[in-house]
Amino acid sequence: MRRFVFTAACIAAATLPGQAQMKPKSRKEAEAINAMLQAQTPDDRIKAADNLITNFADTQFKSYALFIEADAYFQKNDVDKAIVFGEQATDADPKNFQADVLTAKAYAGTIYNNDLDKADKVAKIKKYADAAISNLATAEKPNPNLPDDQWAQVKKDLEGQADYALGIAAVYSDKPDEANADFQKAADNDQDPTDLIRAGRAFLDVHKPDQAITWFDKAAASPQANAQVKSIAASDKARAQAMVKK
């Protein structure tokens, strides 16, 4: 499961993505923050983030810690908790674009055609994906030492993930043209070809296999597609082709 966090280039000067010049208020808080950033496993990151929020209630890093927890739960495939902590992160800081992207994609991963709450999920996806794109448009470079081209690539990738989520919302709103336009933006900018596989599967779920084939092909053709991704895309394409023939 893909991680959403990009901290390595942003730790200097105690700045983090989506946050402006945050600083710990004490040595112990700094140690707690560092422990959270250095934690290697999802469970360790959850524990360290909880420790920071619990013991330093006024920390400026609250939103980021909540996002770290959301991302860790996403890695554990616990999407419900990822949504809970992602929404808490955006409540704590409405400018936290990483939390916006994660929450939009988490909701996108829970929606199916026969869901009774499908309209509510569509609204949530659009809320967080639109917020992500808006916040990214005005986001400042989190570290002055981060090269401009790397920062531009980070923003493009996150915008592409938000566009993928908007495409999912459009699929389940019966707006295939809008969905295809959003997915094409994702194909152009998102560095994860598995999102294109998910795009195709969404079209399969709403019984549009001909539309799905396009995205399975694009996933397989992505420069980032490894052998496993290509194999999954080929298998899903065969399933879609079988549906077209029926």
MARPA-310778 format. One record per residue (C-alpha): residue in one letter; residue number from 1; x, y, z. Coordinates in nm, 4 decimals. Each point is the difference from the previous one (the first is absolute). Layout:
# residues N
<site residuo="A" num="NUM" xx="X" yy="Y" zz="Z"/>
...
***
This chain:
# residues 246
<site residuo="M" num="1" xx="0.0000" yy="0.0000" zz="0.0000"/>
<site residuo="R" num="2" xx="0.1379" yy="0.3361" zz="-0.1026"/>
<site residuo="R" num="3" xx="0.1073" yy="0.2441" zz="0.2697"/>
<site residuo="F" num="4" xx="-0.1073" yy="0.3627" zz="-0.0202"/>
<site residuo="V" num="5" xx="0.2749" yy="0.1424" zz="0.2216"/>
<site residuo="F" num="6" xx="0.2978" yy="0.1835" zz="-0.1440"/>
<site residuo="T" num="7" xx="0.1984" yy="0.1163" zz="0.3016"/>
<site residuo="A" num="8" xx="0.3638" yy="-0.0660" zz="-0.0802"/>
<site residuo="A" num="9" xx="0.0543" yy="0.3182" zz="-0.1970"/>
<site residuo="C" num="10" xx="-0.2098" yy="0.2076" zz="0.2387"/>
<site residuo="I" num="11" xx="0.1381" yy="-0.0714" zz="0.3461"/>
<site residuo="A" num="12" xx="0.2614" yy="0.2769" zz="-0.0073"/>
<site residuo="A" num="13" xx="-0.0978" yy="0.3174" zz="0.1826"/>
<site residuo="A" num="14" xx="-0.2890" yy="-0.1883" zz="0.1620"/>
<site residuo="T" num="15" xx="-0.2266" yy="0.0619" zz="-0.2974"/>
<site residuo="L" num="16" xx="-0.2383" yy="-0.2587" zz="-0.1374"/>
<site residuo="P" num="17" xx="-0.2317" yy="-0.0199" zz="-0.3026"/>
<site residuo="G" num="18" xx="-0.3057" yy="0.2171" zz="0.0372"/>
<site residuo="Q" num="19" xx="0.1364" yy="0.1726" zz="0.3091"/>
<site residuo="A" num="20" xx="0.1795" yy="0.3337" zz="0.0360"/>
<site residuo="Q" num="21" xx="0.3156" yy="0.0205" zz="0.2112"/>
<site residuo="M" num="22" xx="-0.1201" yy="-0.2155" zz="0.2867"/>
<site residuo="K" num="23" xx="0.2306" yy="-0.0391" zz="0.2953"/>
<site residuo="P" num="24" xx="-0.0064" yy="-0.2232" zz="0.3079"/>
<site residuo="K" num="25" xx="-0.0412" yy="0.1846" zz="0.3293"/>
<site residuo="S" num="26" xx="0.2373" yy="-0.2166" zz="0.2001"/>
<site residuo="R" num="27" xx="0.2764" yy="-0.2564" zz="-0.0317"/>
<site residuo="K" num="28" xx="-0.2367" yy="-0.2795" zz="0.1018"/>
<site residuo="E" num="29" xx="-0.2526" yy="0.1005" zz="-0.2648"/>
<site residuo="A" num="30" xx="0.2799" yy="0.0079" zz="-0.2579"/>
<site residuo="E" num="31" xx="0.0977" yy="-0.3525" zz="0.1045"/>
<site residuo="A" num="32" xx="-0.3607" yy="-0.1167" zz="-0.0355"/>
<site residuo="I" num="33" xx="-0.0242" yy="0.1544" zz="-0.3467"/>
<site residuo="N" num="34" xx="0.3261" yy="-0.1592" zz="-0.1069"/>
<site residuo="A" num="35" xx="-0.1177" yy="-0.3388" zz="0.1292"/>
<site residuo="M" num="36" xx="-0.3144" yy="0.0339" zz="-0.2107"/>
<site residuo="L" num="37" xx="0.1979" yy="0.0908" zz="-0.3114"/>
<site residuo="Q" num="38" xx="0.2498" yy="-0.2816" zz="0.0486"/>
<site residuo="A" num="39" xx="-0.2504" yy="-0.2765" zz="0.0796"/>
<site residuo="Q" num="40" xx="0.0344" yy="-0.2795" zz="-0.2557"/>
<site residuo="T" num="41" xx="-0.3224" yy="-0.1995" zz="0.0207"/>
<site residuo="P" num="42" xx="-0.3643" yy="0.1100" zz="-0.0165"/>
<site residuo="D" num="43" xx="-0.0625" yy="-0.1147" zz="0.3580"/>
<site residuo="D" num="44" xx="0.3057" yy="0.1874" zz="0.1258"/>
<site residuo="R" num="45" xx="-0.1084" yy="0.3151" zz="-0.1855"/>
<site residuo="I" num="46" xx="-0.3483" yy="-0.0223" zz="0.1526"/>
<site residuo="K" num="47" xx="0.1473" yy="-0.0420" zz="0.3469"/>
<site residuo="A" num="48" xx="0.2446" yy="0.2883" zz="-0.0423"/>
<site residuo="A" num="49" xx="-0.2652" yy="0.2344" zz="-0.1434"/>
<site residuo="D" num="50" xx="-0.2375" yy="-0.0853" zz="0.2850"/>
<site residuo="N" num="51" xx="0.2795" yy="0.0703" zz="0.2472"/>
<site residuo="L" num="52" xx="0.0633" yy="0.3436" zz="-0.1503"/>
<site residuo="I" num="53" xx="-0.3664" yy="0.1024" zz="-0.0029"/>
<site residuo="T" num="54" xx="-0.0686" yy="-0.1374" zz="0.3487"/>
<site residuo="N" num="55" xx="0.3020" yy="0.1474" zz="0.1762"/>
<site residuo="F" num="56" xx="0.0234" yy="0.3298" zz="-0.1884"/>
<site residuo="A" num="57" xx="-0.3588" yy="0.1140" zz="-0.0418"/>
<site residuo="D" num="58" xx="0.1010" yy="0.3432" zz="-0.1322"/>
<site residuo="T" num="59" xx="0.2501" yy="-0.1296" zz="-0.2540"/>
<site residuo="Q" num="60" xx="0.0055" yy="0.1779" zz="-0.3338"/>
<site residuo="F" num="61" xx="0.0551" yy="-0.3411" zz="-0.1556"/>
<site residuo="K" num="62" xx="-0.3458" yy="-0.1333" zz="0.0964"/>
<site residuo="S" num="63" xx="-0.1410" yy="-0.0049" zz="-0.3530"/>
<site residuo="Y" num="64" xx="0.3111" yy="-0.1632" zz="-0.1372"/>
<site residuo="A" num="65" xx="0.0002" yy="-0.2622" zz="0.2763"/>
<site residuo="L" num="66" xx="-0.3636" yy="-0.0816" zz="-0.0752"/>
<site residuo="F" num="67" xx="0.0908" yy="-0.0309" zz="-0.3665"/>
<site residuo="I" num="68" xx="0.2874" yy="-0.2340" zz="0.0886"/>
<site residuo="E" num="69" xx="-0.2535" yy="-0.2184" zz="0.1813"/>
<site residuo="A" num="70" xx="-0.2403" yy="0.0110" zz="-0.2940"/>
<site residuo="D" num="71" xx="0.2765" yy="-0.1014" zz="-0.2375"/>
<site residuo="A" num="72" xx="0.1104" yy="-0.2835" zz="0.2297"/>
<site residuo="Y" num="73" xx="-0.3522" yy="-0.1389" zz="0.0163"/>
<site residuo="F" num="74" xx="-0.0207" yy="0.0293" zz="-0.3786"/>
<site residuo="Q" num="75" xx="0.3138" yy="-0.2146" zz="-0.0196"/>
<site residuo="K" num="76" xx="-0.1699" yy="-0.2544" zz="0.2271"/>
<site residuo="N" num="77" xx="-0.3018" yy="-0.0074" zz="-0.2360"/>
<site residuo="D" num="78" xx="-0.2189" yy="0.1369" zz="0.2794"/>
<site residuo="V" num="79" xx="-0.1712" yy="0.2549" zz="-0.2218"/>
<site residuo="D" num="80" xx="-0.2691" yy="0.0910" zz="0.2533"/>
<site residuo="K" num="81" xx="0.2575" yy="0.1155" zz="0.2550"/>
<site residuo="A" num="82" xx="0.2007" yy="0.1694" zz="-0.2749"/>
<site residuo="I" num="83" xx="-0.3087" yy="0.2082" zz="-0.0760"/>
<site residuo="V" num="84" xx="-0.0606" yy="0.0804" zz="0.3677"/>
<site residuo="F" num="85" xx="0.3528" yy="0.1284" zz="0.0555"/>
<site residuo="G" num="86" xx="0.0202" yy="0.1635" zz="-0.3423"/>
<site residuo="E" num="87" xx="-0.3097" yy="0.2047" zz="0.0738"/>
<site residuo="Q" num="88" xx="0.1343" yy="0.0912" zz="0.3433"/>
<site residuo="A" num="89" xx="0.3224" yy="0.1162" zz="-0.1662"/>
<site residuo="T" num="90" xx="-0.1865" yy="0.2283" zz="-0.2391"/>
<site residuo="D" num="91" xx="-0.2147" yy="0.1313" zz="0.2850"/>
<site residuo="A" num="92" xx="0.3164" yy="0.0896" zz="0.1915"/>
<site residuo="D" num="93" xx="0.1506" yy="0.1688" zz="-0.3072"/>
<site residuo="P" num="94" xx="-0.2226" yy="0.0636" zz="-0.3041"/>
<site residuo="K" num="95" xx="0.3160" yy="0.0658" zz="-0.2058"/>
<site residuo="N" num="96" xx="0.1408" yy="-0.3507" zz="0.0507"/>
<site residuo="F" num="97" xx="-0.0031" yy="-0.1053" zz="-0.3644"/>
<site residuo="Q" num="98" xx="0.1540" yy="-0.3405" zz="0.0676"/>
<site residuo="A" num="99" xx="-0.2870" yy="-0.0858" zz="0.2336"/>
<site residuo="D" num="100" xx="-0.2451" yy="0.1276" zz="-0.2633"/>
<site residuo="V" num="101" xx="0.1443" yy="-0.2342" zz="-0.2621"/>
<site residuo="L" num="102" xx="0.0121" yy="-0.2987" zz="0.2326"/>
<site residuo="T" num="103" xx="-0.3584" yy="0.0495" zz="0.1201"/>
<site residuo="A" num="104" xx="-0.1337" yy="0.0455" zz="-0.3523"/>
<site residuo="K" num="105" xx="0.1721" yy="-0.3190" zz="-0.1152"/>
<site residuo="A" num="106" xx="-0.1090" yy="-0.1902" zz="0.3077"/>
<site residuo="Y" num="107" xx="-0.3630" yy="0.0849" zz="-0.0694"/>
<site residuo="A" num="108" xx="0.0571" yy="-0.0877" zz="-0.3676"/>
<site residuo="G" num="109" xx="0.1161" yy="-0.3424" zz="0.1099"/>
<site residuo="T" num="110" xx="-0.3210" yy="-0.0704" zz="0.1913"/>
<site residuo="I" num="111" xx="-0.2634" yy="0.0887" zz="-0.2603"/>
<site residuo="Y" num="112" xx="-0.1965" yy="-0.2557" zz="-0.2022"/>
<site residuo="N" num="113" xx="-0.2887" yy="0.0278" zz="-0.2414"/>
<site residuo="N" num="114" xx="-0.2600" yy="-0.1569" zz="0.2294"/>
<site residuo="D" num="115" xx="0.0932" yy="0.1981" zz="0.3125"/>
<site residuo="L" num="116" xx="-0.3014" yy="0.1574" zz="0.1686"/>
<site residuo="D" num="117" xx="0.2217" yy="0.2914" zz="0.1046"/>
<site residuo="K" num="118" xx="0.1607" yy="0.0396" zz="-0.3435"/>
<site residuo="A" num="119" xx="-0.1063" yy="0.3646" zz="-0.0370"/>
<site residuo="D" num="120" xx="0.1506" yy="0.0864" zz="0.3388"/>
<site residuo="K" num="121" xx="0.3288" yy="-0.1671" zz="-0.0914"/>
<site residuo="V" num="122" xx="0.0090" yy="0.1859" zz="-0.3325"/>
<site residuo="A" num="123" xx="-0.0469" yy="0.3268" zz="0.1868"/>
<site residuo="K" num="124" xx="0.2818" yy="-0.0860" zz="0.2430"/>
<site residuo="I" num="125" xx="0.2371" yy="-0.0940" zz="-0.2816"/>
<site residuo="K" num="126" xx="-0.0668" yy="0.3271" zz="-0.1797"/>
<site residuo="K" num="127" xx="0.0304" yy="0.2027" zz="0.3196"/>
<site residuo="Y" num="128" xx="0.3472" yy="-0.1255" zz="0.0843"/>
<site residuo="A" num="129" xx="0.1325" yy="-0.0289" zz="-0.3559"/>
<site residuo="D" num="130" xx="-0.1097" yy="0.3555" zz="-0.0823"/>
<site residuo="A" num="131" xx="0.1567" yy="0.1237" zz="0.3238"/>
<site residuo="A" num="132" xx="0.3253" yy="-0.1775" zz="-0.0862"/>
<site residuo="I" num="133" xx="0.0218" yy="0.1636" zz="-0.3425"/>
<site residuo="S" num="134" xx="-0.0862" yy="0.3421" zz="0.1440"/>
<site residuo="N" num="135" xx="0.2538" yy="-0.0308" zz="0.2820"/>
<site residuo="L" num="136" xx="0.2730" yy="-0.1263" zz="-0.2319"/>
<site residuo="A" num="137" xx="-0.0505" yy="0.2994" zz="-0.2286"/>
<site residuo="T" num="138" xx="0.1060" yy="0.2352" zz="0.2792"/>
<site residuo="A" num="139" xx="0.2361" yy="-0.2292" zz="0.1904"/>
<site residuo="E" num="140" xx="0.3458" yy="0.1339" zz="0.0700"/>
<site residuo="K" num="141" xx="0.3107" yy="-0.2124" zz="-0.0314"/>
<site residuo="P" num="142" xx="0.0305" yy="-0.1809" zz="0.3371"/>
<site residuo="N" num="143" xx="0.3786" yy="0.0275" zz="0.0062"/>
<site residuo="P" num="144" xx="0.1968" yy="0.2796" zz="-0.1736"/>
<site residuo="N" num="145" xx="0.2729" yy="-0.2535" zz="-0.0792"/>
<site residuo="L" num="146" xx="-0.2391" yy="-0.2222" zz="-0.1964"/>
<site residuo="P" num="147" xx="0.0760" yy="0.0507" zz="-0.3728"/>
<site residuo="D" num="148" xx="-0.2791" yy="0.1686" zz="-0.1923"/>
<site residuo="D" num="149" xx="-0.0309" yy="-0.2872" zz="-0.2474"/>
<site residuo="Q" num="150" xx="-0.0434" yy="-0.2539" zz="0.2817"/>
<site residuo="W" num="151" xx="-0.2640" yy="0.2138" zz="0.1685"/>
<site residuo="A" num="152" xx="-0.1812" yy="0.0393" zz="-0.3321"/>
<site residuo="Q" num="153" xx="0.0043" yy="-0.3791" zz="-0.0466"/>
<site residuo="V" num="154" xx="-0.1339" yy="-0.0593" zz="0.3509"/>
<site residuo="K" num="155" xx="-0.2866" yy="0.2413" zz="-0.0670"/>
<site residuo="K" num="156" xx="-0.0777" yy="-0.1581" zz="-0.3383"/>
<site residuo="D" num="157" xx="-0.0104" yy="-0.3463" zz="0.1525"/>
<site residuo="L" num="158" xx="-0.2344" yy="0.1065" zz="0.2791"/>
<site residuo="E" num="159" xx="-0.2222" yy="0.1903" zz="-0.2418"/>
<site residuo="G" num="160" xx="-0.0120" yy="-0.3100" zz="-0.2191"/>
<site residuo="Q" num="161" xx="-0.1141" yy="-0.2091" zz="0.2948"/>
<site residuo="A" num="162" xx="-0.2716" yy="0.2553" zz="0.0763"/>
<site residuo="D" num="163" xx="-0.1094" yy="-0.0111" zz="-0.3654"/>
<site residuo="Y" num="164" xx="-0.0181" yy="-0.3799" zz="0.0231"/>
<site residuo="A" num="165" xx="-0.2351" yy="0.0354" zz="0.2983"/>
<site residuo="L" num="166" xx="-0.2141" yy="0.2511" zz="-0.1894"/>
<site residuo="G" num="167" xx="-0.0160" yy="-0.2486" zz="-0.2865"/>
<site residuo="I" num="168" xx="-0.1342" yy="-0.2647" zz="0.2361"/>
<site residuo="A" num="169" xx="-0.2641" yy="0.2453" zz="0.1208"/>
<site residuo="A" num="170" xx="-0.0978" yy="0.0699" zz="-0.3603"/>
<site residuo="V" num="171" xx="-0.0264" yy="-0.3721" zz="-0.0845"/>
<site residuo="Y" num="172" xx="-0.2462" yy="-0.0513" zz="0.2831"/>
<site residuo="S" num="173" xx="-0.1901" yy="0.3147" zz="-0.0979"/>
<site residuo="D" num="174" xx="-0.0549" yy="-0.1492" zz="-0.3481"/>
<site residuo="K" num="175" xx="0.2225" yy="0.2615" zz="-0.1646"/>
<site residuo="P" num="176" xx="0.2368" yy="-0.2158" zz="-0.2086"/>
<site residuo="D" num="177" xx="0.1372" yy="0.2843" zz="-0.2141"/>
<site residuo="E" num="178" xx="0.0901" yy="0.1985" zz="0.3111"/>
<site residuo="A" num="179" xx="0.1495" yy="-0.3109" zz="0.1566"/>
<site residuo="N" num="180" xx="0.2176" yy="-0.0690" zz="-0.3039"/>
<site residuo="A" num="181" xx="0.1252" yy="0.3593" zz="-0.0011"/>
<site residuo="D" num="182" xx="0.0924" yy="-0.0253" zz="0.3684"/>
<site residuo="F" num="183" xx="0.1679" yy="-0.3374" zz="-0.0468"/>
<site residuo="Q" num="184" xx="0.2042" yy="0.1388" zz="-0.2892"/>
<site residuo="K" num="185" xx="0.1308" yy="0.2728" zz="0.2318"/>
<site residuo="A" num="186" xx="0.0898" yy="-0.2744" zz="0.2457"/>
<site residuo="A" num="187" xx="0.1763" yy="-0.1949" zz="-0.2761"/>
<site residuo="D" num="188" xx="0.2016" yy="0.3114" zz="-0.0886"/>
<site residuo="N" num="189" xx="0.1047" yy="0.0898" zz="0.3549"/>
<site residuo="D" num="190" xx="-0.0599" yy="-0.2831" zz="0.2494"/>
<site residuo="Q" num="191" xx="0.3112" yy="-0.2142" zz="0.0487"/>
<site residuo="D" num="192" xx="-0.1986" yy="-0.3082" zz="0.1068"/>
<site residuo="P" num="193" xx="-0.1400" yy="-0.2063" zz="-0.2907"/>
<site residuo="T" num="194" xx="-0.2104" yy="-0.2078" zz="0.2389"/>
<site residuo="D" num="195" xx="-0.2323" yy="0.3004" zz="0.0230"/>
<site residuo="L" num="196" xx="-0.0738" yy="-0.0531" zz="-0.3705"/>
<site residuo="I" num="197" xx="-0.0831" yy="-0.3635" zz="0.0728"/>
<site residuo="R" num="198" xx="-0.2413" yy="0.1201" zz="0.2675"/>
<site residuo="A" num="199" xx="-0.1468" yy="0.2404" zz="-0.2559"/>
<site residuo="G" num="200" xx="-0.0680" yy="-0.2910" zz="-0.2324"/>
<site residuo="R" num="201" xx="-0.1504" yy="-0.2074" zz="0.2768"/>
<site residuo="A" num="202" xx="-0.2385" yy="0.2827" zz="0.0875"/>
<site residuo="F" num="203" xx="-0.1283" yy="-0.0064" zz="-0.3581"/>
<site residuo="L" num="204" xx="-0.0390" yy="-0.3780" zz="0.0257"/>
<site residuo="D" num="205" xx="-0.2034" yy="0.0446" zz="0.3173"/>
<site residuo="V" num="206" xx="-0.2458" yy="0.2277" zz="-0.1824"/>
<site residuo="H" num="207" xx="-0.0152" yy="-0.2430" zz="-0.2940"/>
<site residuo="K" num="208" xx="0.2021" yy="0.2049" zz="-0.2492"/>
<site residuo="P" num="209" xx="0.2684" yy="-0.2531" zz="-0.0989"/>
<site residuo="D" num="210" xx="0.0825" yy="0.1772" zz="-0.3272"/>
<site residuo="Q" num="211" xx="0.0991" yy="0.3096" zz="0.1990"/>
<site residuo="A" num="212" xx="0.1958" yy="-0.2122" zz="0.2456"/>
<site residuo="I" num="213" xx="0.2246" yy="-0.1511" zz="-0.2672"/>
<site residuo="T" num="214" xx="0.1514" yy="0.3401" zz="-0.0782"/>
<site residuo="W" num="215" xx="0.1308" yy="0.0396" zz="0.3545"/>
<site residuo="F" num="216" xx="0.1303" yy="-0.3532" zz="0.0316"/>
<site residuo="D" num="217" xx="0.1989" yy="0.0625" zz="-0.3196"/>
<site residuo="K" num="218" xx="0.1326" yy="0.3305" zz="0.1313"/>
<site residuo="A" num="219" xx="0.0973" yy="-0.1557" zz="0.3319"/>
<site residuo="A" num="220" xx="0.1996" yy="-0.2675" zz="-0.1807"/>
<site residuo="A" num="221" xx="0.1645" yy="0.2610" zz="-0.2236"/>
<site residuo="S" num="222" xx="0.1015" yy="0.2273" zz="0.2877"/>
<site residuo="P" num="223" xx="0.3774" yy="0.0508" zz="0.0349"/>
<site residuo="Q" num="224" xx="-0.0448" yy="-0.0774" zz="0.3716"/>
<site residuo="A" num="225" xx="-0.1762" yy="-0.3327" zz="-0.0645"/>
<site residuo="N" num="226" xx="0.1985" yy="-0.2993" zz="0.1211"/>
<site residuo="A" num="227" xx="-0.0589" yy="-0.3618" zz="-0.1015"/>
<site residuo="Q" num="228" xx="-0.2616" yy="-0.0519" zz="0.2717"/>
<site residuo="V" num="229" xx="-0.1987" yy="0.3084" zz="-0.1032"/>
<site residuo="K" num="230" xx="0.0104" yy="-0.1069" zz="-0.3641"/>
<site residuo="S" num="231" xx="-0.1191" yy="-0.3479" zz="0.0907"/>
<site residuo="I" num="232" xx="-0.2913" yy="0.1336" zz="0.2061"/>
<site residuo="A" num="233" xx="-0.0941" yy="0.2446" zz="-0.2751"/>
<site residuo="A" num="234" xx="0.0039" yy="-0.2783" zz="-0.2596"/>
<site residuo="S" num="235" xx="-0.2167" yy="-0.2251" zz="0.2171"/>
<site residuo="D" num="236" xx="-0.2512" yy="0.2781" zz="0.0654"/>
<site residuo="K" num="237" xx="-0.0060" yy="0.0896" zz="-0.3705"/>
<site residuo="A" num="238" xx="-0.0821" yy="-0.3609" zz="-0.0880"/>
<site residuo="R" num="239" xx="-0.2851" yy="0.0084" zz="0.2516"/>
<site residuo="A" num="240" xx="-0.1309" yy="0.3231" zz="-0.1553"/>
<site residuo="Q" num="241" xx="0.0248" yy="-0.1411" zz="-0.3517"/>
<site residuo="A" num="242" xx="-0.2011" yy="-0.3033" zz="0.1082"/>
<site residuo="M" num="243" xx="-0.2703" yy="0.2317" zz="0.1341"/>
<site residuo="V" num="244" xx="-0.0107" yy="0.1941" zz="-0.3278"/>
<site residuo="K" num="245" xx="-0.0615" yy="-0.3214" zz="-0.1953"/>
<site residuo="K" num="246" xx="-0.3003" yy="-0.1002" zz="0.2119"/>
***
